[in-house]
Amino acid sequence: MKVIIDNKIPYIQGALEPFAEVVYLPGSETTKEIAKNADAIITRTRTLCNAELLKDSKVKMIATATIGFDHIDTQYCNEAGIEWTNAPGCNSWSVAQYIMATLFSIAKRKRLQLDELTIGIVGAGNVGSKVAKLSTLIGMNVLVNDPPRQRIEGDTNFVSLKEIQENADIVTFHTPLNKTGEDKTYHLANEDFISNCKKNVVFINSSRGGVMDTKSILNALNNGKISEAIIDCWENEPNINLELLEKAFITTPHIAGYSKDGKAKGTSMSIQAISRKFHLGIDNWECSTIEKPENSIISINGKGKSKQAILSEAILSTYPIQEDSNRLKTSVQTFEKQRGDYPVRREFPYYKIEASNVPSEIIELLKRLGFQI
């Protein structure tokens, strides 16, 4: 058995060596010749798994250690009898952490009270549902749009895009990229969508670059319809629009889901899937060694501080998102390197808060957000 593994996948070295010949290489180098004699490929989003790569190969399975799978030609794989799997939900808490960091950064920049604002969440899968949960916990009014779920579950928990456009102060996208069909999301955030939003809306895209129409977002920033933009997913990555880079408040190189916890889970899910397919007997394999940040203790003295100030201190201590933004703004040409060499980021449950002069109800809220106290 031979397995090709993108060497950008962390924590995977040694997992399959007892069972297979393993070849590690950058995804960009996974060529037809290399794939020809492979039984399986484990990859991330930069490897295009299509007919050009797979035709006449021995590949029986592709596992991507990511939520997204638009880099896999699923129709071709299905027709060719190649099983494929993604890692749904693996980094959903990481993206939720990213959104919380953006919300508190926006609040600080514009002197806003988040519990007085409405957030519109477009797409309520693994990520969007967690963003909705955390947004509710911090006191925001939450509107959720998800037509596929609404058709199955009914109208109770969902609203139309029109209601989000009319009422949301902040709109955040968490949809897959569907280029056709009833639930098409390609360029969903276009001129028509934005023109019907509230004036001075805050726009966030951490879903897929193609969900937004770059030109429309730029026009809306220039005419004030969008007051601030937070962009993690861009059209034409890594050759992103430099004017949008300049004008957006927070700009990051498609790393919202790049917590070490999320990457470890994606790797674990891929190994488990390969094990089940080829009967390797490691169906419960999990990553065991995850890097730690320099300090896992957050000391907060709440004397004289508001609830929002305390929450902001806790959340931005786990993820000082402006550092990521500044790196991209000052060195856009290293977009891919910044992704490949992304620093250690851990999610809320890794951190312990040492709190003094913090009311018990805020302590309880911090626990519900996932922190240790």
ABEGO torsion letter per residue (X at the ends): XBBBBBAABBGABGAAAAABBBBBBBAAABBAAAAAABABBBBBAABBBBAAAABGBABABBBBABABAAABBAAAAAAAGBBBBBBBGAAAAAAAAAAAAAAAAAAAAAGBBAAABBBBBBEBBAAAAAAAAAAAAAGBBBBBBBAAAAAAAEAAABBBAAAAAAABABBBBABBBBABEAABABGABBAAAAAABBBGBBBBBABBAAABBAAAAAAAAAAGABABBBBABBBGOABBBAAAAAABABBBBGAAAABAAAAAAAAAAAAAAAAAAAGAGAAABBBABBBBBABABBBBBABGBBAAAAAAAAAAAABBAAAAAAAAAABAAAAAAAAAABBBBBBAAABBBBBBGBBAAAAAAAAAAGBBX
